[in-house]
Amino acid sequence: MLKKVPEIAEEYFNINELINVKETIVPIKSGLRNNLFHYNIVNIPFGVFDEKRDIFKQMVEYSVKGSFEDFDNQVDKELDKYQELINQILF
């Protein structure tokens, strides 16, 4: 995106930070991204899953090596930053 519209990065310098953080949360070539967006759970041992718990949350926890709640909070904070940036650009 920045290559197509470099002036956005000049005016809204925090866009680079947002993109870099996004890549640390769910990298383009990550197993979590592939499992979420391709609906095909791979590279997660079957024994990881407890049928009494939410499978989606367990998949995320295994992939990020942390709690689902921490991951969810981090994603929410980053989405708030994107919303703020979009508001700055549009309004």
N, C-alpha and C positions, 0 to 999 in steps of 0.2 A: 504494500500500500504506500509506504513512504517513498518508494522509487517513482510511483505514478504521480504523487502529489507532495513533493518535498517541502512546499511552503507550509503545509500543515505542521510538520515537525519543527519548523522554525518558529511558528507562532504559538504552537501548543507543545512545548518542549517535553511535557510529561507523557506524551504519547509513546515515546521510546521506552520509558520505564514500564508503562502498562503492558506493552508487547513483550518485554523481557520477562516480567513477572508471570504473564500468561504462559509463556513457554516453560517456566519452572513448575507451574501447577499441573498443566496437562500438555506436555510436549507433543508436537505433531506426530512423532513416530513412537509414542508410548503405547504400552499394552492397554492401559486404562482407556485411552482415547479410542483405540481400535475396538475394544470390547464394548464400549458405550455406543459408538456410532455405527458399528457394523453388526451389532446384535449377535455377536459370536464370541462366547467366552472361551479364551484360549490362554494357555500358560498359567493357569491357576489350578493347583491340585484340588481334586474333588474333596479331599479330607478337610479342606479349609472351611467348607460350608457346613453350617449348623442349620438343619431344616426348621428349627424353631425361631430363627432370626431372619431378618430381611436379607435376602440374597444380594440385592443391589448394594446395600450398605457393606456387606461382607466383602464383596468384590472390590469396592472402593478402598476399604480399609487394608485389604491385602496389597493392592496396587500402590497405595501411597505410604504404606508402612506406618499408619497412624490412625487415629480415630476418625470416624465419619463426621462427627460434629466439628472437630477442628478443621477438617477439609472444607466442610460446608460453610463454616464461618469465614474462612480465608477466601473462598469463591465469592461469597456475598460482599465482603469488603472490596474486592477487586471490581465487582460489577457496579458497586456504588461509584467507584472512581471513573469507570467508563461512562456511567450515566452523567456524572458531573462534567466530564469532557464533552460529551455530546451536547449537553445543554449550553456549554460555553461556545461551541462551534455554531450551533443553530440560533441561539438567542443572544 
